[in-house]
Amino acid sequence: LNLHELDDPESAKLIAPRIQQLMETGETSFEVSHYRKDRTTFPLLVNVRITEWGGQKAILSIASDITESRLAEEALKASEEKYRFLVENANEIIIVMQDGLVKFANRKMEELSGYARKDLLSVAFIEFIHPDDRQYLIESEFQKLSGDKFVATQPMRLIDIRGQVIWVEISAVVIGWEGRPATLNFVSDITDRKRMAEEQQRVEKLESIGTLAGGIAHNFNNILTIILGNISLASMEAQDGSELQKSLEQAEKASLRAKDLTLQLLTFSKGGGPVKTLGSLTELLKDTTISALGDSNVKCKFSIPDGLWQAEIDARQVSQVIYNLVINAQQSMPACGTMELSAENIALNKTQGPGKGMPIEAGDYIRVAITDHGSGIPKEHLTKIFDPFFTTKINAHGLGVPTAFSIARQHGGHLSVESEVGSGSTFYLYLPASAPKQAKKKAIKAAGKARILVMDDEKGVREVAGRMLEHLGYADVEFAEHGAEAIKRYKEAMEMGNPFSVAILDLT
């Protein structure tokens, strides 16, 4: 039997060069595909060397069936490819570090950091850590890994290729890498979670201050109501053009300015909740901006599409938001310049796109962007500008931006900011969009004589309200100090067939 007759023709072509090598070196090895009796093939590893046999040169050939080892290699290769696919397509960063250097990084590390993989390898991982967090990393358990123990870090910051901060948590375990110990690291991007937590803390802080501010504003409003009511009554009695009337007018103006401050304080509390009506934002945005800029050297470029969605808003409150933000933009460009105000329809979801990481419900929104080209906001101030009473301006009370933030929240929306020192700032106002509703016609009854019930827990408010109603010609007025008394009087009037026409109630 000629053994070569059992060789697969294709693999037999490889034998001739090996025979030549055998003649030159005295030994060689090669793989060949051999036929079985049923003409199926199997792999052989052939080791050949020249030896002596009976005093003559001979060829010693040892052939080993490597079917099982070949199958094992193929299985291992397939397994490695599967794991490689999983690692490369993982939704978190996976890196291998050895002696502090990055030895392997998956695709997610490239995407998140902005660095090409070749620029990541053999670089000290600590170079990607925010300088303020490096000491923690050096002193943490992360550096003392041993055995099969898993170690996780507290939240810390990476710096991407653009210098932007990425908040991460790192879990690590010791592995073998190229014959030496290394660490396998799983790096989770928690930037959105961190941002959500900060937004929630900000909201809770505003709500806490709102409880205090609401109580102060309510009591202050009661006092202002009495003051303004008596000023109005005194003005009616004062002679036109007299010094007394002028003094009363000045007192009234000062009281109204104080009232505006209480309205801003009330914005932080439930008592300042919006009274919403459905309408278009287009005219409100333009009119408020033009009014806020006045005769300043700063101009505004508008970009508002014709098909801008409608929204259910408290026009006074939203106008206050725009006014505050426009004034901020104007003050950031004291010499002159052009700011931009744009509005667009936008659909938000919580997992990707503009809505990712924002503490608002998914849905349709109107996004208003107000951009200035001023000096920008320093990073250390950027997280504080929504805090009540925080300001870097002289003669400012620090309520403008926090008030705008609260109004946006109470409308089911959101206010955010992007800024870079030297490049200006952009504030983004998100308001939920609403579908237009059919307006209902309401019949208007002619006014006449009326029985009036006034309820207020403040005696001075009841008295000044009664005097003002009397001045207007209404003599049939009754008063109640609290809700139970008002209901009792209302029921009694109904039972006697002489019901009240109007009820003026102080409600929280």
Secondary structure, 3 states (H helix, E strand, C coil): CCHHHHECHHHHCCHHHHHHHHHHHCEEEEEEEEECCCCCEEEEEEEEEEEEECCEEEEEEEEEECHHHHHHHHHHHHHHHHHHHHHHCCCCEEEEEECCEEEEECHHHHHHHCCCHHHHCCCEHHHHECHHHHHHHHHCHHHHCCCCCCEECCCEEEECCCCCEEEEEEEEEEEEECCEEEEEEEEEECHHHHHHHHHHHHHHHHHHHHHHHHHHHHHHHHHHHHHHHHHHHHHHHCCCCCHHHHHHHHHHHHHHHHHHHHHHHHHCCHHHCCCCEEECCHHHHHHHHHHHHCCCCEEEEEECCCCCCEEEECHHHHHHHHHHHHHHHHHHCCCCEEEEEEEEEEEECCCCHHHCCCCCCCEEEEEEEEECCCCCCCHHHHCCCCCCCCCCCCCCCCCHHHHHHHHHHHCCCEEEEEEECCCEEEEEEEEECECCCCCCCCCCCCCCCCCEEEECCCHHHHHHHHHHHHHCCCCCEEEECCHHHHHHHHHHHHHCCCCCCEEEECCC
